[in-house]
Amino acid sequence: MIATTDTRTLLAAVLATTLSAGLAGCLEDPIARGEAPSLELTDRDRAITPTTVVTLLGAQSHAITVRNAGEAVLEVRGIAVESTPAGALVVDATPLPSAEAPVLVHPEGGPESPTSWSFSVSLAPGVDPADVTGTVTVTTNPTLAEKTAFSFPIEVLEATPRLSVQPATLDFEQVPPGETATRQLTLLNTGDAPLVVTHFVLSGHPGFALTIGDATFPVSPETASAGITLDPPVAIAAGSTESLVVSFASTGAEAAEATLVFTSDGAPSGLVVPLSANAHGPCIAINPSRVDFGGKVVGSQSTSTVDILSCGDAPLVVSALSVVDDAGGVFSADTAALGATPLTVAPGQSLTVPVTYAPSAAALFDDLGTPIADYAALRIESNALLPRLEVQLRGFGTVTDCPTAAIIVPEGEEVIPQTKLHLVGSQSFGTMPIASYQWTVEQPVGSASVFLPSAAAPDPTFEANVVGTYVFHLTVTDIEGTEGCQQATYVVTVSSGEALHIELLWTTPNDPDETDEGPVAGSDLDLHFAHPFAAGADGDRDGEPDPWFDAQFDAFWYNPRPNWGSLDPLVDDDPRLDRDDTDGAGPENLNLSVPENVTYEIGVHSWNDHGFGVSYATVRVYEYGNLVFEWADVEILPCAMWKVGTVAWPSGVVTPLLDASGQSPAMVPNYVNPYFPNDCGT
């Protein structure tokens, strides 16, 4: 029993001694006591783990922050980097740590500092960032995680600028005539490298202007064609913005549109900003813009009408209708059937106002023998941009009734090119039937359209093919030989709202009648509009394919409506040769609503002169209705190909092509394409 007790006592003593020694050892180990440092690395406040990939942007230096989340001092004893290719990455720190001279980082919240420290990683000078990778290793004293080294991967991406704009479209809403509105346009660099805006193009309505610094650039031929190169350019740091000012000076109630295109190293193909004003809200249109009763017998009463159209996208509210400035009291408006004002007219709808004229005395005559008319105005007040409109009322009294010429054009006062106008003169009237009609027209330079079937027809047609203003006049005579007291006049403006509208016109001196029609009635010149993909036969024999006569990528008489852009039929991004004239004078017209971001080429080919010899060609380029380029009266010999120039998009810059001398148009004589043979020789 005693031996057993002594053995148990001895064993207990040994265990106690062993446990005491182990516990003492643990208490002496700072890691066991939780007093060790804890390494934390952050990349722009993002915690770095062993699998976190830290991204360097080009040559930019990238900072890594070291913090100590433990309770003991952290000793940073080394920073090392390995890279592929070798030496492509470098680290930098102040001071640079080593085992002999570590950087001390104290626990956060403690009394001592510093509690953080940073080092940087960057691309070595002159190294291409493509495909550079690496690993950074931080060496420390033992941490709470019982580690002395921590590594993380590095990748290098090429830093790029990126240009964006706010707002993406700039709508001035409604600006009354005579007023100027301004809007701020913010350019943003959403990329990760500095951005430089070097150039802009501003085309469209002349009321728009861009202000950069102290310089203001209104829409002009220069801004709409070549554009403006900024000197100095606008520099925007990564993540920063630059504010510009766009203004609009309103000259009327018509909808105004423009396009602003910025070119930069962050948007080399151009960033497009659509501009608009007076394009939304209530709108009023009046037809006719004036009412001319002509000569009316004293004591009689005549009635005409004025249509008020709601042409906007919001209801038009007519608050008042009245006849004003009627000194003789001979005009009136019959508004009883319309009801009491205000009158609401839904978008696209109209209301008709009857107006009457009852002359009280025969008109006197001026020194030229023209009757002195009575005048008044129908005043219309509404919520439209122009709150007050007046329709002129005119007439004169006669003892015997003379016929009154009247012109009606159903297509209206503003049309697009190639519009066939239906001129209605048969609504002219008098006490006796109208016996004869005589039409005349003042048309834009280059237009050679005629009245069909003739200028003596009561209701002829007239094709308005050239952009510009057409002024039509009509004189009538009744069956008794009494000529109208005055001629009627109607003005039609032809304009194109297409992004690109190109006209070819020509004159041929040896053609005695350029208005006649027929297979050989005049010279046949052709407009060509080629895509960069065009690769036709080598007609100029320079060893390279020509763009002309490519059956797919050259828009000309054989290929008038190619499919170059989207396959979606609802996307209007393909050119259209809307008129091919084969018998002299032209015009030939090409339109493109949504150009691609490419450079197109324009050409003119003398397909067949039909024996009339040399012609003189004119090419005009319109962008959003504005004439940005004209090359007039260029001599083109039979069978020659005139390489007119290029149109770059979206800048809209038109560049003429010259021959080797740099002085004359680029002209290829005797141009023949083997796949489209004509009568030309080689």
Backbone hydrogen bonds, N-H to C=O, Kabsch-Sander energy under -0.5 kcal/mol:
donor,donor_aa,acceptor,acceptor_aa,energy
5,T,1,M,-2.3
6,D,2,I,-2.6
7,T,3,A,-2.2
8,R,4,T,-2.4
9,T,5,T,-2.3
10,L,6,D,-2.3
11,L,7,T,-2.3
12,A,8,R,-2.3
13,A,9,T,-2.0
14,V,10,L,-2.2
15,L,11,L,-2.4
16,A,12,A,-2.3
17,T,13,A,-2.1
18,T,14,V,-2.3
19,L,15,L,-2.7
20,S,16,A,-2.1
21,A,17,T,-2.0
22,G,18,T,-2.3
23,L,19,L,-2.5
24,A,20,S,-2.0
25,G,21,A,-1.9
26,C,22,G,-2.2
27,L,23,L,-2.2
28,E,24,A,-1.3
29,D,25,G,-0.7
29,D,26,C,-1.1
33,R,29,D,-1.8
34,G,31,I,-1.4
35,E,30,P,-2.9
40,E,67,R,-2.2
42,T,65,T,-2.0
43,D,46,R,-3.2
44,R,42,T,-0.6
46,R,43,D,-1.0
47,A,45,D,-0.5
48,I,41,L,-2.7
49,T,47,A,-0.5
52,T,49,T,-1.5
54,V,52,T,-0.7
54,V,153,P,-2.2
56,L,54,V,-0.5
56,L,155,E,-2.9
58,G,56,L,-0.8
58,G,157,L,-3.5
60,Q,57,L,-2.1
62,H,121,V,-2.6
64,I,119,F,-3.2
65,T,42,T,-2.2
66,V,117,W,-4.0
67,R,40,E,-2.7
68,N,115,T,-0.9
69,A,38,S,-2.5
69,A,67,R,-0.6
70,G,38,S,-0.5
71,E,36,A,-1.8
74,L,105,V,-2.8
76,V,74,L,-0.7
76,V,103,V,-3.1
77,R,75,E,-0.9
77,R,139,T,-2.6
78,G,139,T,-1.2
80,A,137,T,-2.4
82,E,135,T,-2.6
84,T,133,T,-2.8
88,A,85,P,-1.8
90,V,122,S,-2.5
92,D,120,S,-2.2
98,S,101,A,-0.9
103,V,76,V,-2.4
104,L,102,P,-0.5
105,V,74,L,-2.8
106,H,104,L,-0.5
106,H,114,P,-3.0
108,E,68,N,-1.6
110,G,107,P,-1.4
117,W,66,V,-2.1
119,F,64,I,-2.2
120,S,92,D,-2.8
121,V,62,H,-2.6
122,S,90,V,-2.5
124,A,88,A,-3.1
127,V,124,A,-1.8
132,V,129,P,-1.5
133,T,84,T,-1.9
134,G,154,I,-2.1
135,T,82,E,-2.7
136,V,152,F,-2.5
137,T,80,A,-2.9
138,V,150,F,-3.0
139,T,78,G,-2.6
139,T,137,T,-0.5
140,T,148,T,-2.3
141,N,75,E,-1.0
143,T,147,K,-1.7
144,L,37,P,-2.7
146,E,143,T,-2.6
150,F,138,V,-2.1
152,F,136,V,-1.9
154,I,134,G,-3.1
155,E,54,V,-2.4
156,V,132,V,-1.5
157,L,56,L,-3.3
163,L,266,G,-1.0
164,S,188,L,-2.3
166,Q,186,T,-2.4
170,L,274,P,-2.6
171,D,169,T,-0.7
172,F,170,L,-0.6
172,F,276,S,-3.1
175,V,173,E,-0.5
178,G,250,S,-2.8
179,E,176,P,-2.0
181,A,248,F,-2.4
183,R,246,V,-2.7
185,L,244,L,-2.6
186,T,166,Q,-2.9
187,L,185,L,-0.6
187,L,242,E,-3.2
188,L,164,S,-2.8
189,N,240,S,-2.5
190,T,162,R,-2.1
190,T,188,L,-0.9
191,G,162,R,-0.6
192,D,160,T,-2.6
193,A,160,T,-0.5
195,L,236,I,-2.9
197,V,234,V,-3.2
198,T,196,V,-0.6
198,T,263,T,-2.0
199,H,263,T,-1.5
200,F,228,I,-2.0
201,V,261,V,-2.1
202,L,223,T,-1.6
203,S,259,T,-2.3
205,H,257,E,-2.6
208,F,205,H,-1.7
209,A,247,S,-2.0
210,L,217,F,-2.0
211,T,245,V,-3.3
212,I,210,L,-0.5
212,I,215,A,-2.6
215,A,212,I,-1.9
217,F,210,L,-3.2
219,V,208,F,-2.3
220,S,202,L,-0.6
224,A,220,S,-2.4
225,S,221,P,-1.3
227,G,222,E,-3.0
228,I,200,F,-2.8
230,L,198,T,-2.3
230,L,228,I,-0.6
234,V,197,V,-2.2
235,A,233,P,-0.7
236,I,195,L,-2.9
239,G,189,N,-2.2
240,S,237,A,-2.2
242,E,187,L,-2.2
244,L,185,L,-3.2
245,V,211,T,-1.8
246,V,183,R,-2.8
247,S,209,A,-2.6
248,F,181,A,-2.7
249,A,207,G,-2.3
250,S,179,E,-2.6
250,S,248,F,-0.7
256,A,277,A,-3.0
258,A,275,L,-2.2
259,T,203,S,-3.0
260,L,273,V,-2.4
261,V,201,V,-2.7
262,F,271,L,-2.4
263,T,199,H,-2.9
264,S,267,A,-0.9
265,D,196,V,-1.4
267,A,264,S,-0.9
270,G,267,A,-1.9
271,L,262,F,-2.8
272,V,270,G,-0.6
273,V,260,L,-3.2
275,L,258,A,-2.9
276,S,170,L,-2.1
277,A,256,A,-2.2
278,N,173,E,-4.5
285,A,309,L,-2.0
287,N,307,D,-2.0
291,V,392,Q,-3.2
292,D,290,R,-0.5
293,F,291,V,-0.6
293,F,394,R,-3.5
296,K,396,F,-2.6
298,V,398,T,-2.1
299,G,359,P,-2.1
300,S,297,V,-2.2
302,S,357,Y,-2.6
304,S,355,V,-3.0
306,V,353,V,-2.1
307,D,287,N,-3.1
308,I,351,L,-3.1
309,L,285,A,-3.1
309,L,307,D,-0.6
310,S,349,Q,-2.9
311,C,283,C,-1.2
311,C,309,L,-1.0
312,G,283,C,-0.7
313,D,281,G,-1.3
314,A,281,G,-0.6
316,L,345,V,-2.8
318,V,316,L,-0.6
318,V,343,L,-3.3
319,S,317,V,-0.7
319,S,381,E,-2.1
320,A,381,E,-1.5
322,S,379,R,-2.0
324,V,322,S,-0.5
324,V,377,A,-2.8
327,A,325,D,-1.2
329,G,326,D,-0.8
332,S,356,T,-1.5
334,D,354,P,-2.3
335,T,333,A,-1.1
338,L,335,T,-1.0
339,G,335,T,-0.8
339,G,336,A,-0.9
343,L,318,V,-2.8
345,V,316,L,-3.6
345,V,343,L,-0.5
346,A,344,T,-0.5
348,G,310,S,-3.2
349,Q,346,A,-2.4
351,L,308,I,-2.0
353,V,306,V,-3.0
355,V,304,S,-2.9
356,T,332,S,-2.7
357,Y,302,S,-2.4
358,A,330,V,-2.3
363,A,397,G,-2.9
366,D,370,T,-2.5
369,G,366,D,-1.9
372,I,364,L,-3.3
373,A,371,P,-0.7
374,D,395,G,-4.1
376,A,393,L,-1.9
377,A,324,V,-1.9
378,L,391,V,-2.5
379,R,322,S,-3.6
379,R,377,A,-0.8
380,I,389,L,-3.3
381,E,320,A,-2.4
382,S,387,P,-2.1
383,N,317,V,-1.1
385,L,282,P,-0.7
389,L,380,I,-2.7
391,V,378,L,-2.3
392,Q,289,S,-0.9
392,Q,390,E,-0.6
393,L,376,A,-2.8
394,R,291,V,-2.4
395,G,374,D,-1.7
396,F,294,G,-2.2
398,T,296,K,-2.2
404,T,429,F,-4.2
405,A,403,P,-0.5
405,A,486,Q,-0.7
408,I,424,V,-2.1
412,G,409,V,-2.0
415,V,493,T,-2.3
418,Q,464,A,-1.3
419,T,416,I,-1.1
419,T,464,A,-1.1
421,L,419,T,-0.8
421,L,462,F,-3.2
423,L,421,L,-0.9
423,L,460,P,-2.0
424,V,408,I,-3.0
424,V,422,H,-0.7
425,G,423,L,-0.7
425,G,458,P,-1.7
428,S,425,G,-2.0
429,F,404,T,-2.0
435,A,477,T,-3.0
436,S,477,T,-1.9
437,Y,456,A,-0.5
438,Q,475,T,-1.9
439,W,455,A,-2.4
440,T,473,H,-2.0
442,E,471,V,-2.2
443,Q,441,V,-0.6
447,S,444,P,-2.1
452,L,461,T,-2.3
457,A,454,S,-1.1
461,T,452,L,-2.8
462,F,421,L,-2.0
464,A,419,T,-2.6
464,A,462,F,-0.7
465,N,463,E,-1.1
468,G,494,V,-1.9
470,Y,492,V,-3.2
471,V,442,E,-2.4
472,F,470,Y,-0.6
472,F,490,Y,-3.1
473,H,440,T,-2.6
474,L,488,A,-2.2
475,T,438,Q,-2.1
477,T,436,S,-1.8
478,D,482,T,-2.5
479,I,433,P,-2.0
481,G,478,D,-2.1
483,E,481,G,-0.6
484,G,476,V,-3.0
485,C,403,P,-1.1
488,A,474,L,-2.6
490,Y,472,F,-2.3
492,V,470,Y,-3.0
493,T,413,E,-3.4
494,V,468,G,-3.4
494,V,492,V,-0.5
495,S,415,V,-2.4
495,S,493,T,-0.6
500,L,592,L,-2.1
501,H,622,Y,-2.3
502,I,590,L,-2.8
503,E,620,R,-2.7
504,L,588,E,-2.4
505,L,618,T,-2.6
506,W,585,A,-2.1
507,T,616,Y,-1.8
511,D,508,T,-2.4
516,D,513,D,-1.0
521,A,518,G,-1.4
524,D,608,N,-3.0
525,L,523,S,-0.7
526,D,605,H,-2.7
528,H,603,G,-2.9
529,F,555,A,-1.3
530,A,601,E,-3.0
531,H,553,F,-2.9
534,A,531,H,-2.1
536,G,546,D,-4.8
539,G,537,A,-1.9
541,R,538,D,-0.8
546,D,536,G,-0.6
546,D,537,A,-0.7
550,D,547,P,-1.1
551,A,549,F,-0.5
554,D,550,D,-1.4
555,A,529,F,-2.9
556,F,554,D,-0.8
559,N,556,F,-1.0
564,W,562,P,-0.7
571,V,568,D,-1.7
572,D,570,L,-0.7
573,D,571,V,-1.8
576,R,591,N,-2.3
577,L,560,P,-2.7
578,D,576,R,-1.2
578,D,589,N,-1.3
579,R,589,N,-1.1
581,D,579,R,-0.6
582,T,580,D,-0.6
584,G,523,S,-1.1
586,G,584,G,-1.3
588,E,504,L,-2.1
589,N,579,R,-0.7
590,L,502,I,-2.4
591,N,576,R,-2.3
592,L,500,L,-2.3
594,V,572,D,-0.9
598,V,596,E,-1.9
600,Y,598,V,-0.6
600,Y,647,V,-2.8
601,E,530,A,-2.0
602,I,645,G,-3.1
603,G,528,H,-2.4
604,V,642,W,-2.3
605,H,526,D,-2.4
606,S,640,A,-2.7
607,W,524,D,-1.3
607,W,605,H,-1.3
608,N,524,D,-1.6
612,F,609,D,-2.3
615,S,636,I,-1.9
616,Y,507,T,-2.7
617,A,615,S,-0.5
617,A,634,V,-2.7
618,T,505,L,-3.1
619,V,631,W,-2.1
620,R,503,E,-2.2
621,V,629,F,-2.7
622,Y,501,H,-3.2
623,E,626,N,-2.7
624,Y,498,E,-1.9
625,G,498,E,-0.6
626,N,623,E,-1.6
628,V,621,V,-2.6
628,V,626,N,-0.7
629,F,621,V,-1.4
631,W,619,V,-2.3
634,V,617,A,-3.2
635,E,633,D,-0.5
636,I,615,S,-2.7
639,C,606,S,-0.7
640,A,637,L,-2.1
641,M,668,V,-2.7
642,W,604,V,-3.6
642,W,640,A,-0.5
643,K,641,M,-0.7
643,K,666,A,-2.7
644,V,602,I,-0.9
644,V,642,W,-1.3
645,G,602,I,-1.3
646,T,655,T,-2.3
647,V,600,Y,-2.2
648,A,653,V,-2.5
649,W,598,V,-2.0
652,G,648,A,-2.0
655,T,646,T,-2.3
655,T,653,V,-0.6
657,L,644,V,-2.4
659,D,664,S,-2.6
662,G,659,D,-1.8
666,A,643,K,-0.6
666,A,657,L,-1.5
667,M,665,P,-0.9
668,V,641,M,-3.0
671,Y,639,C,-2.4
671,Y,668,V,-0.5
672,V,670,N,-0.6
676,F,673,N,-1.4
